[in-house]
Protein backbone atom coordinates (compact mmCIF):
# COMPACT_ATOMS: atom_id res chain seq x y z
CA UNK A 1 0.00 0.00 0.00
CA UNK A 2 1.29 3.44 -0.95
CA UNK A 3 1.85 5.70 2.06
CA UNK A 4 0.76 9.33 1.90
CA UNK A 5 3.62 11.58 3.01
CA UNK A 6 2.32 14.14 5.52
CA UNK A 7 4.00 17.32 6.73
CA UNK A 8 2.76 18.65 10.09
CA UNK A 9 2.57 22.43 10.40
CA UNK A 10 2.79 23.24 14.09
CA UNK A 11 4.62 19.97 14.67
CA UNK A 12 5.99 20.84 18.12
CA UNK A 13 2.65 21.81 19.62
CA UNK A 14 0.28 19.53 21.51
CA UNK A 15 -1.80 18.81 18.41
CA UNK A 16 1.35 18.26 16.34
CA UNK A 17 2.41 15.56 18.79
CA UNK A 18 -1.11 14.08 18.66
CA UNK A 19 -1.06 13.94 14.84
CA UNK A 20 2.33 12.24 14.85
CA UNK A 21 1.00 9.69 17.34
CA UNK A 22 -2.16 9.13 15.31
CA UNK A 23 -0.18 8.49 12.13
CA UNK A 24 2.32 6.11 13.78
CA UNK A 25 1.79 2.55 12.68
CA UNK A 26 -0.67 3.40 9.90
CA UNK A 27 -0.04 1.66 6.61
CA UNK A 28 -1.60 4.40 4.49
CA UNK A 29 0.21 7.45 5.92
CA UNK A 30 3.60 8.50 7.24
CA UNK A 31 4.87 11.78 8.72
CA UNK A 32 7.79 12.90 6.54
CA UNK A 33 8.56 16.26 8.19
CA UNK A 34 7.31 19.03 10.43
CA UNK A 35 7.43 22.82 10.47
CA UNK A 36 7.64 24.77 13.74
CA UNK A 37 9.77 27.47 15.35
CA UNK A 38 10.77 24.80 17.88
CA UNK A 39 12.79 22.31 15.85
CA UNK A 40 13.71 19.74 18.49
CA UNK A 41 12.79 16.35 17.02
CA UNK A 42 10.68 14.03 19.17
CA UNK A 43 9.95 11.32 16.58
CA UNK A 44 11.58 9.80 13.49
CA UNK A 45 11.03 12.86 11.25
CA UNK A 46 12.86 16.20 11.07
CA UNK A 47 11.32 19.55 12.01
CA UNK A 48 12.21 22.75 10.13
CA UNK A 49 11.65 26.41 11.01
CA UNK A 50 10.08 27.34 7.66
CA UNK A 51 8.30 25.65 4.79
CA UNK A 52 11.02 26.72 2.34
CA UNK A 53 13.60 24.81 4.38
CA UNK A 54 11.82 21.47 3.88
CA UNK A 55 13.97 19.50 1.37
CA UNK A 56 11.31 17.06 0.15
CA UNK A 57 7.85 17.69 -1.20
CA UNK A 58 5.08 16.17 0.95
CA UNK A 59 1.86 14.79 -0.50
CA UNK A 60 -0.28 16.81 1.92
CA UNK A 61 0.07 19.21 4.86
CA UNK A 62 -1.86 19.07 8.14
CA UNK A 63 -1.93 22.45 9.88
CA UNK A 64 -2.53 22.73 13.62
CA UNK A 65 -0.62 25.95 14.24
CA UNK A 66 -1.69 29.60 14.27
CA UNK A 67 -3.73 31.80 11.92
CA UNK A 68 -0.70 34.11 11.63
CA UNK A 69 1.15 31.70 9.33
CA UNK A 70 -1.72 31.23 6.88
CA UNK A 71 -0.20 33.37 4.13
CA UNK A 72 3.12 31.49 4.21
CA UNK A 73 1.34 28.15 4.31
CA UNK A 74 -1.01 28.87 1.41
CA UNK A 75 1.79 30.38 -0.67
CA UNK A 76 3.94 27.26 -0.18
CA UNK A 77 1.02 24.98 -1.05
CA UNK A 78 0.02 26.97 -4.13
CA UNK A 79 3.56 27.23 -5.52
CA UNK A 80 4.19 23.50 -5.04
CA UNK A 81 0.67 22.21 -5.74
CA UNK A 82 0.31 20.59 -2.30
CA UNK A 83 -3.10 19.82 -0.73
CA UNK A 84 -3.59 21.11 2.81
CA UNK A 85 -5.77 20.19 5.76
CA UNK A 86 -6.52 23.33 7.79
CA UNK A 87 -7.50 22.47 11.36
CA UNK A 88 -6.48 25.75 13.00
CA UNK A 89 -9.24 27.96 14.45
CA UNK A 90 -9.56 31.71 14.85
CA UNK A 91 -9.33 32.78 11.19
CA UNK A 92 -10.68 36.21 10.24
CA UNK A 93 -13.21 36.70 7.45
CA UNK A 94 -10.39 37.96 5.22
CA UNK A 95 -8.35 34.84 5.91
CA UNK A 96 -11.34 32.58 5.25
CA UNK A 97 -11.74 34.31 1.88
CA UNK A 98 -8.07 33.54 1.10
CA UNK A 99 -8.64 29.89 1.98
CA UNK A 100 -11.62 29.69 -0.39
CA UNK A 101 -9.60 31.40 -3.13
CA UNK A 102 -6.73 28.92 -2.71
CA UNK A 103 -9.19 26.04 -3.03
CA UNK A 104 -9.78 27.09 -6.63
CA UNK A 105 -6.23 25.91 -7.41
CA UNK A 106 -5.45 23.15 -4.86
CA UNK A 107 -7.41 20.69 -2.71
CA UNK A 108 -8.14 22.31 0.68
CA UNK A 109 -9.79 20.53 3.61
CA UNK A 110 -11.19 23.18 5.95
CA UNK A 111 -13.08 22.31 9.11
CA UNK A 112 -13.34 23.93 12.54
CA UNK A 113 -13.51 20.47 14.08
CA UNK A 114 -11.93 17.23 12.86
CA UNK A 115 -13.98 14.93 15.11
CA UNK A 116 -16.30 12.52 13.32
CA UNK A 117 -18.65 12.70 16.31
CA UNK A 118 -18.94 16.49 16.18
CA UNK A 119 -19.74 16.40 12.50
CA UNK A 120 -22.44 13.80 13.14
CA UNK A 121 -23.76 16.21 15.81
CA UNK A 122 -23.96 18.92 13.15
CA UNK A 123 -25.99 16.65 10.88
CA UNK A 124 -28.35 15.80 13.76
CA UNK A 125 -28.77 19.49 14.56
CA UNK A 126 -29.68 20.24 10.94
CA UNK A 127 -32.22 17.43 11.00
CA UNK A 128 -33.67 18.70 14.28
CA UNK A 129 -34.16 22.26 13.06
CA UNK A 130 -35.77 21.02 9.83
CA UNK A 131 -38.38 19.17 11.93
CA UNK A 132 -38.81 21.60 14.83
CA UNK A 133 -38.85 24.75 12.74
CA UNK A 134 -39.20 27.99 14.71
CA UNK A 135 -41.21 26.42 17.54
CA UNK A 136 -38.05 25.89 19.63
CA UNK A 137 -35.47 28.41 20.83
CA UNK A 138 -31.88 27.42 20.04
CA UNK A 139 -28.93 27.92 22.36
CA UNK A 140 -25.37 26.60 21.90
CA UNK A 141 -23.07 26.18 24.90
CA UNK A 142 -19.40 25.30 24.43
CA UNK A 143 -16.79 24.48 27.09
CA UNK A 144 -13.02 24.41 26.62
CA UNK A 145 -9.79 24.49 28.61
CA UNK A 146 -8.48 27.70 30.13
CA UNK A 147 -5.74 28.09 27.51
CA UNK A 148 -8.10 28.50 24.55
CA UNK A 149 -7.94 32.01 23.12
CA UNK A 150 -10.87 32.36 20.71
CA UNK A 151 -14.49 32.45 21.87
CA UNK A 152 -16.96 31.25 20.92
CA UNK A 153 -15.23 28.21 19.51
CA UNK A 154 -14.98 27.68 15.79
CA UNK A 155 -17.01 24.52 16.28
CA UNK A 156 -19.85 26.41 17.96
CA UNK A 157 -19.92 28.82 15.03
CA UNK A 158 -19.82 25.90 12.59
CA UNK A 159 -22.87 24.40 14.31
CA UNK A 160 -24.72 27.72 14.30
CA UNK A 161 -23.92 28.31 10.62
CA UNK A 162 -25.17 24.82 9.70
CA UNK A 163 -28.43 25.38 11.57
CA UNK A 164 -28.88 28.82 10.04
CA UNK A 165 -28.25 27.52 6.54
CA UNK A 166 -30.88 24.82 7.05
CA UNK A 167 -33.31 27.49 8.30
CA UNK A 168 -32.76 29.74 5.25
CA UNK A 169 -30.59 32.22 7.19
CA UNK A 170 -33.45 33.38 9.41
CA UNK A 171 -31.34 33.55 12.59
CA UNK A 172 -28.89 36.09 13.99
CA UNK A 173 -26.32 35.29 16.67
CA UNK A 174 -26.28 36.67 20.20
CA UNK A 175 -23.06 36.24 22.18
CA UNK A 176 -23.81 36.17 25.90
CA UNK A 177 -26.64 38.36 27.22
CA UNK A 178 -25.15 40.56 29.92
CA UNK A 179 -25.58 43.70 27.80
CA UNK A 180 -29.13 42.93 26.62
CA UNK A 181 -32.04 43.97 28.83
CA UNK A 182 -34.88 42.62 26.73
CA UNK A 183 -36.79 39.44 26.03
CA UNK A 184 -35.28 36.84 23.75
CA UNK A 185 -36.20 37.15 20.08
CA UNK A 186 -37.42 34.13 18.12
CA UNK A 187 -34.73 34.66 15.50
CA UNK A 188 -31.82 34.40 17.94
CA UNK A 189 -29.27 31.65 18.30
CA UNK A 190 -27.50 32.19 21.59
CA UNK A 191 -23.82 31.23 21.80
CA UNK A 192 -22.12 30.88 25.17
CA UNK A 193 -18.47 30.13 25.96
CA UNK A 194 -17.10 28.57 29.15
CA UNK A 195 -13.35 28.37 29.82
CA UNK A 196 -11.78 26.36 32.61
CA UNK A 197 -9.38 23.62 33.65
CA UNK A 198 -8.36 21.07 31.06
CA UNK A 199 -11.70 20.57 29.29
CA UNK A 200 -10.81 19.25 25.84
CA UNK A 201 -14.09 20.25 24.23
CA UNK A 202 -17.79 19.98 25.00
CA UNK A 203 -20.68 21.27 22.90
CA UNK A 204 -24.39 21.29 23.76
CA UNK A 205 -27.15 22.32 21.34
CA UNK A 206 -30.31 23.12 23.28
CA UNK A 207 -33.70 23.20 21.58
CA UNK A 208 -36.06 24.71 24.16
CA UNK A 209 -39.76 24.55 23.37
CA UNK A 210 -43.04 24.77 25.26
CA UNK A 211 -42.76 22.37 28.22
CA UNK A 212 -40.02 20.29 26.56
CA UNK A 213 -36.28 20.55 25.93
CA UNK A 214 -34.15 18.57 23.50
CA UNK A 215 -30.36 18.64 23.99
CA UNK A 216 -27.77 17.29 21.57
CA UNK A 217 -24.35 16.89 23.16
CA UNK A 218 -20.80 15.92 22.28
CA UNK A 219 -17.82 15.59 24.59
CA UNK A 220 -14.22 14.94 23.56
CA UNK A 221 -12.14 13.08 26.14
CA UNK A 222 -8.80 13.75 24.47
CA UNK A 223 -7.20 15.62 21.57
CA UNK A 224 -6.59 12.25 19.90
CA UNK A 225 -10.03 12.31 18.24
CA UNK A 226 -9.11 15.50 16.37
CA UNK A 227 -5.71 14.15 15.34
CA UNK A 228 -7.17 10.90 13.98
CA UNK A 229 -9.73 12.89 12.02
CA UNK A 230 -7.03 15.12 10.57
CA UNK A 231 -4.94 12.15 9.39
CA UNK A 232 -8.04 10.58 7.83
CA UNK A 233 -8.73 13.89 6.10
CA UNK A 234 -5.16 14.07 4.80
CA UNK A 235 -5.32 10.57 3.29
CA UNK A 236 -8.65 11.47 1.69
CA UNK A 237 -7.48 14.86 0.41
CA UNK A 238 -4.30 13.58 -1.22
CA UNK A 239 -6.45 11.83 -3.83
CA UNK A 240 -8.77 14.74 -4.62
CA UNK A 241 -8.78 17.43 -7.26
CA UNK A 242 -8.76 21.15 -6.46
CA UNK A 243 -11.68 22.28 -4.33
CA UNK A 244 -12.88 23.05 -0.81
CA UNK A 245 -13.69 19.98 1.30
CA UNK A 246 -14.95 19.44 4.84
CA UNK A 247 -15.97 16.54 7.08
CA UNK A 248 -19.24 16.00 5.23
CA UNK A 249 -17.20 14.98 2.16
CA UNK A 250 -15.15 12.56 4.25
CA UNK A 251 -18.25 11.08 5.89
CA UNK A 252 -19.83 10.30 2.50
CA UNK A 253 -16.63 9.08 0.81
C-alpha positions in Angstrom: 0.0 0.0 0.0 1.3 3.4 -0.9 1.9 5.7 2.1 0.8 9.3 1.9 3.6 11.6 3.0 2.3 14.1 5.5 4.0 17.3 6.7 2.8 18.7 10.1 2.6 22.4 10.4 2.8 23.2 14.1 4.6 20.0 14.7 6.0 20.8 18.1 2.7 21.8 19.6 0.3 19.5 21.5 -1.8 18.8 18.4 1.3 18.3 16.3 2.4 15.6 18.8 -1.1 14.1 18.7 -1.1 13.9 14.8 2.3 12.2 14.9 1.0 9.7 17.3 -2.2 9.1 15.3 -0.2 8.5 12.1 2.3 6.1 13.8 1.8 2.5 12.7 -0.7 3.4 9.9 0.0 1.7 6.6 -1.6 4.4 4.5 0.2 7.5 5.9 3.6 8.5 7.2 4.9 11.8 8.7 7.8 12.9 6.5 8.6 16.3 8.2 7.3 19.0 10.4 7.4 22.8 10.5 7.6 24.8 13.7 9.8 27.5 15.4 10.8 24.8 17.9 12.8 22.3 15.8 13.7 19.7 18.5 12.8 16.3 17.0 10.7 14.0 19.2 10.0 11.3 16.6 11.6 9.8 13.5 11.0 12.9 11.3 12.9 16.2 11.1 11.3 19.6 12.0 12.2 22.8 10.1 11.7 26.4 11.0 10.1 27.3 7.7 8.3 25.6 4.8 11.0 26.7 2.3 13.6 24.8 4.4 11.8 21.5 3.9 14.0 19.5 1.4 11.3 17.1 0.1 7.8 17.7 -1.2 5.1 16.2 1.0 1.9 14.8 -0.5 -0.3 16.8 1.9 0.1 19.2 4.9 -1.9 19.1 8.1 -1.9 22.5 9.9 -2.5 22.7 13.6 -0.6 26.0 14.2 -1.7 29.6 14.3 -3.7 31.8 11.9 -0.7 34.1 11.6 1.1 31.7 9.3 -1.7 31.2 6.9 -0.2 33.4 4.1 3.1 31.5 4.2 1.3 28.2 4.3 -1.0 28.9 1.4 1.8 30.4 -0.7 3.9 27.3 -0.2 1.0 25.0 -1.1 0.0 27.0 -4.1 3.6 27.2 -5.5 4.2 23.5 -5.0 0.7 22.2 -5.7 0.3 20.6 -2.3 -3.1 19.8 -0.7 -3.6 21.1 2.8 -5.8 20.2 5.8 -6.5 23.3 7.8 -7.5 22.5 11.4 -6.5 25.7 13.0 -9.2 28.0 14.4 -9.6 31.7 14.8 -9.3 32.8 11.2 -10.7 36.2 10.2 -13.2 36.7 7.5 -10.4 38.0 5.2 -8.3 34.8 5.9 -11.3 32.6 5.3 -11.7 34.3 1.9 -8.1 33.5 1.1 -8.6 29.9 2.0 -11.6 29.7 -0.4 -9.6 31.4 -3.1 -6.7 28.9 -2.7 -9.2 26.0 -3.0 -9.8 27.1 -6.6 -6.2 25.9 -7.4 -5.4 23.2 -4.9 -7.4 20.7 -2.7 -8.1 22.3 0.7 -9.8 20.5 3.6 -11.2 23.2 6.0 -13.1 22.3 9.1 -13.3 23.9 12.5 -13.5 20.5 14.1 -11.9 17.2 12.9 -14.0 14.9 15.1 -16.3 12.5 13.3 -18.7 12.7 16.3 -18.9 16.5 16.2 -19.7 16.4 12.5 -22.4 13.8 13.1 -23.8 16.2 15.8 -24.0 18.9 13.1 -26.0 16.7 10.9 -28.3 15.8 13.8 -28.8 19.5 14.6 -29.7 20.2 10.9 -32.2 17.4 11.0 -33.7 18.7 14.3 -34.2 22.3 13.1 -35.8 21.0 9.8 -38.4 19.2 11.9 -38.8 21.6 14.8 -38.9 24.7 12.7 -39.2 28.0 14.7 -41.2 26.4 17.5 -38.1 25.9 19.6 -35.5 28.4 20.8 -31.9 27.4 20.0 -28.9 27.9 22.4 -25.4 26.6 21.9 -23.1 26.2 24.9 -19.4 25.3 24.4 -16.8 24.5 27.1 -13.0 24.4 26.6 -9.8 24.5 28.6 -8.5 27.7 30.1 -5.7 28.1 27.5 -8.1 28.5 24.5 -7.9 32.0 23.1 -10.9 32.4 20.7 -14.5 32.5 21.9 -17.0 31.3 20.9 -15.2 28.2 19.5 -15.0 27.7 15.8 -17.0 24.5 16.3 -19.9 26.4 18.0 -19.9 28.8 15.0 -19.8 25.9 12.6 -22.9 24.4 14.3 -24.7 27.7 14.3 -23.9 28.3 10.6 -25.2 24.8 9.7 -28.4 25.4 11.6 -28.9 28.8 10.0 -28.2 27.5 6.5 -30.9 24.8 7.0 -33.3 27.5 8.3 -32.8 29.7 5.2 -30.6 32.2 7.2 -33.4 33.4 9.4 -31.3 33.6 12.6 -28.9 36.1 14.0 -26.3 35.3 16.7 -26.3 36.7 20.2 -23.1 36.2 22.2 -23.8 36.2 25.9 -26.6 38.4 27.2 -25.2 40.6 29.9 -25.6 43.7 27.8 -29.1 42.9 26.6 -32.0 44.0 28.8 -34.9 42.6 26.7 -36.8 39.4 26.0 -35.3 36.8 23.8 -36.2 37.2 20.1 -37.4 34.1 18.1 -34.7 34.7 15.5 -31.8 34.4 17.9 -29.3 31.6 18.3 -27.5 32.2 21.6 -23.8 31.2 21.8 -22.1 30.9 25.2 -18.5 30.1 26.0 -17.1 28.6 29.1 -13.4 28.4 29.8 -11.8 26.4 32.6 -9.4 23.6 33.7 -8.4 21.1 31.1 -11.7 20.6 29.3 -10.8 19.2 25.8 -14.1 20.3 24.2 -17.8 20.0 25.0 -20.7 21.3 22.9 -24.4 21.3 23.8 -27.1 22.3 21.3 -30.3 23.1 23.3 -33.7 23.2 21.6 -36.1 24.7 24.2 -39.8 24.5 23.4 -43.0 24.8 25.3 -42.8 22.4 28.2 -40.0 20.3 26.6 -36.3 20.5 25.9 -34.1 18.6 23.5 -30.4 18.6 24.0 -27.8 17.3 21.6 -24.3 16.9 23.2 -20.8 15.9 22.3 -17.8 15.6 24.6 -14.2 14.9 23.6 -12.1 13.1 26.1 -8.8 13.8 24.5 -7.2 15.6 21.6 -6.6 12.3 19.9 -10.0 12.3 18.2 -9.1 15.5 16.4 -5.7 14.1 15.3 -7.2 10.9 14.0 -9.7 12.9 12.0 -7.0 15.1 10.6 -4.9 12.2 9.4 -8.0 10.6 7.8 -8.7 13.9 6.1 -5.2 14.1 4.8 -5.3 10.6 3.3 -8.6 11.5 1.7 -7.5 14.9 0.4 -4.3 13.6 -1.2 -6.4 11.8 -3.8 -8.8 14.7 -4.6 -8.8 17.4 -7.3 -8.8 21.2 -6.5 -11.7 22.3 -4.3 -12.9 23.1 -0.8 -13.7 20.0 1.3 -15.0 19.4 4.8 -16.0 16.5 7.1 -19.2 16.0 5.2 -17.2 15.0 2.2 -15.1 12.6 4.2 -18.3 11.1 5.9 -19.8 10.3 2.5 -16.6 9.1 0.8 
